[in-house]
């Protein structure tokens, strides 16, 4: 019973984190498909790092 509950919670947490990531990527003007990088160990760290320091498409078009 506890094992099944744990698996359900892990799946729900993963889906929730992917949903939040998709919202962030949408607001940044990046394709949502990049969210799947979060599912690959070590690639997720590199992807977040590259995303944070790259030029954001919606920020590049502003007059700031």
DOPA-138571 format. One record per atom (N, C-alpha, C): residue number from 1; residue in one letter; x, y, z. Coordinates in pm, whole numbers. Layout:
BEGIN
NODE   i aa   east  north     up
NODE NUM  a      X      Y      Z
...
! end
This chain:
BEGIN
NODE   i aa   east  north     up
NODE   1  x     82   -121      0
NODE   1  x      0      0      0
NODE   1  x     86    125      0
NODE   2  x    185    132     88
NODE   2  x    271    251     96
NODE   2  x    356    265    -30
NODE   3  x    398    153    -88
NODE   3  x    476    158   -211
NODE   3  x    396    215   -327
NODE   4  x    271    176   -337
NODE   4  x    183    227   -441
NODE   4  x    156    376   -422
NODE   5  x    134    415   -298
NODE   5  x    111    557   -268
NODE   5  x    234    640   -304
NODE   6  x    352    588   -271
NODE   6  x    476    658   -303
NODE   6  x    491    677   -453
NODE   7  x    465    576   -531
NODE   7  x    478    585   -677
NODE   7  x    378    686   -733
NODE   8  x    256    683   -682
NODE   8  x    155    780   -727
NODE   8  x    199    922   -696
NODE   9  x    253    945   -577
NODE   9  x    299   1079   -540
NODE   9  x    418   1124   -624
NODE  10  x    509   1035   -655
NODE  10  x    623   1069   -740
NODE  10  x    576   1107   -880
NODE  11  x    484   1031   -935
NODE  11  x    431   1062  -1068
NODE  11  x    358   1196  -1068
NODE  12  x    276   1220   -967
NODE  12  x    204   1347   -959
NODE  12  x    300   1464   -942
NODE  13  x    403   1448   -860
NODE  13  x    502   1554   -841
NODE  13  x    577   1582   -970
NODE  14  x    614   1477  -1042
NODE  14  x    686   1494  -1169
NODE  14  x    599   1568  -1270
NODE  15  x    474   1529  -1282
NODE  15  x    384   1597  -1375
NODE  15  x    362   1742  -1335
NODE  16  x    353   1770  -1206
NODE  16  x    336   1906  -1157
NODE  16  x    460   1990  -1191
NODE  17  x    578   1936  -1173
NODE  17  x    701   2010  -1203
NODE  17  x    714   2035  -1354
NODE  18  x    675   1939  -1436
NODE  18  x    679   1959  -1580
NODE  18  x    579   2066  -1623
NODE  19  x    463   2068  -1560
NODE  19  x    363   2170  -1590
NODE  19  x    414   2309  -1554
NODE  20  x    474   2322  -1436
NODE  20  x    530   2451  -1396
NODE  20  x    642   2495  -1490
NODE  21  x    727   2401  -1528
NODE  21  x    835   2433  -1621
NODE  21  x    782   2478  -1756
NODE  22  x    675   2415  -1802
NODE  22  x    616   2455  -1930
NODE  22  x    561   2597  -1923
NODE  23  x    503   2635  -1810
NODE  23  x    453   2771  -1793
NODE  23  x    568   2871  -1797
NODE  24  x    678   2839  -1729
NODE  24  x    794   2927  -1728
NODE  24  x    852   2942  -1868
NODE  25  x    865   2832  -1939
NODE  25  x    919   2838  -2075
NODE  25  x    829   2918  -2167
NODE  26  x    697   2904  -2151
NODE  26  x    603   2979  -2233
NODE  26  x    617   3129  -2208
NODE  27  x    630   3167  -2083
NODE  27  x    645   3309  -2051
NODE  27  x    778   3365  -2099
NODE  28  x    878   3279  -2108
NODE  28  x   1009   3323  -2156
NODE  28  x   1015   3326  -2308
NODE  29  x    917   3267  -2374
NODE  29  x    915   3266  -2520
NODE  29  x    996   3154  -2581
NODE  30  x   1015   3045  -2507
NODE  30  x   1092   2931  -2554
NODE  30  x    997   2816  -2582
NODE  31  x   1032   2729  -2676
NODE  31  x    949   2613  -2709
NODE  31  x    930   2524  -2586
NODE  32  x    807   2478  -2565
NODE  32  x    776   2395  -2448
NODE  32  x    839   2257  -2454
NODE  33  x    881   2213  -2571
NODE  33  x    939   2080  -2586
NODE  33  x   1067   2065  -2504
NODE  34  x   1133   2176  -2473
NODE  34  x   1256   2173  -2396
NODE  34  x   1233   2127  -2252
NODE  35  x   1108   2122  -2209
NODE  35  x   1078   2080  -2073
NODE  35  x   1120   1934  -2049
NODE  36  x   1126   1856  -2154
NODE  36  x   1162   1715  -2138
NODE  36  x   1307   1695  -2102
NODE  37  x   1388   1800  -2114
NODE  37  x   1526   1792  -2065
NODE  37  x   1531   1772  -1914
NODE  38  x   1426   1813  -1845
NODE  38  x   1422   1797  -1700
NODE  38  x   1410   1650  -1658
NODE  39  x   1372   1564  -1748
NODE  39  x   1355   1423  -1716
NODE  39  x   1484   1343  -1726
NODE  40  x   1589   1401  -1784
NODE  40  x   1715   1330  -1806
NODE  40  x   1816   1375  -1701
NODE  41  x   1865   1284  -1618
NODE  41  x   1961   1322  -1515
NODE  41  x   2086   1387  -1575
NODE  42  x   2141   1484  -1509
NODE  42  x   2257   1565  -1546
NODE  42  x   2228   1660  -1662
NODE  43  x   2148   1617  -1758
NODE  43  x   2107   1707  -1866
NODE  43  x   2018   1815  -1808
NODE  44  x   1937   1780  -1709
NODE  44  x   1847   1878  -1649
NODE  44  x   1925   1993  -1585
NODE  45  x   2035   1963  -1520
NODE  45  x   2117   2067  -1459
NODE  45  x   2178   2157  -1566
NODE  46  x   2231   2098  -1669
NODE  46  x   2290   2176  -1779
NODE  46  x   2184   2258  -1853
NODE  47  x   2067   2202  -1872
NODE  47  x   1960   2272  -1943
NODE  47  x   1912   2394  -1864
NODE  48  x   1896   2380  -1735
NODE  48  x   1853   2494  -1652
NODE  48  x   1961   2601  -1652
NODE  49  x   2085   2560  -1642
NODE  49  x   2197   2655  -1643
NODE  49  x   2204   2729  -1776
NODE  50  x   2193   2657  -1886
NODE  50  x   2197   2721  -2018
NODE  50  x   2077   2813  -2038
NODE  51  x   1961   2773  -1991
NODE  51  x   1840   2854  -2003
NODE  51  x   1854   2984  -1924
NODE  52  x   1912   2975  -1806
NODE  52  x   1923   3093  -1720
NODE  52  x   2016   3199  -1779
NODE  53  x   2121   3156  -1848
NODE  53  x   2220   3250  -1898
NODE  53  x   2209   3278  -2047
NODE  54  x   2110   3223  -2114
NODE  54  x   2090   3251  -2256
NODE  54  x   2006   3376  -2274
NODE  55  x   2004   3428  -2395
NODE  55  x   1918   3542  -2427
NODE  55  x   1776   3491  -2447
NODE  56  x   1685   3546  -2372
NODE  56  x   1547   3503  -2381
NODE  56  x   1481   3573  -2499
NODE  57  x   1408   3496  -2584
NODE  57  x   1348   3556  -2703
NODE  57  x   1255   3673  -2673
NODE  58  x   1173   3667  -2572
NODE  58  x   1081   3777  -2544
NODE  58  x   1153   3894  -2480
NODE  59  x   1265   3873  -2416
NODE  59  x   1344   3980  -2356
NODE  59  x   1426   4051  -2463
NODE  60  x   1471   3979  -2565
NODE  60  x   1554   4036  -2671
NODE  60  x   1475   4134  -2756
NODE  61  x   1344   4115  -2767
NODE  61  x   1263   4203  -2851
NODE  61  x   1218   4329  -2779
NODE  62  x   1239   4337  -2648
NODE  62  x   1197   4457  -2575
NODE  62  x   1300   4567  -2592
NODE  63  x   1263   4688  -2555
NODE  63  x   1350   4802  -2578
NODE  63  x   1437   4836  -2456
NODE  64  x   1454   4744  -2361
NODE  64  x   1534   4768  -2241
NODE  64  x   1681   4772  -2272
! end
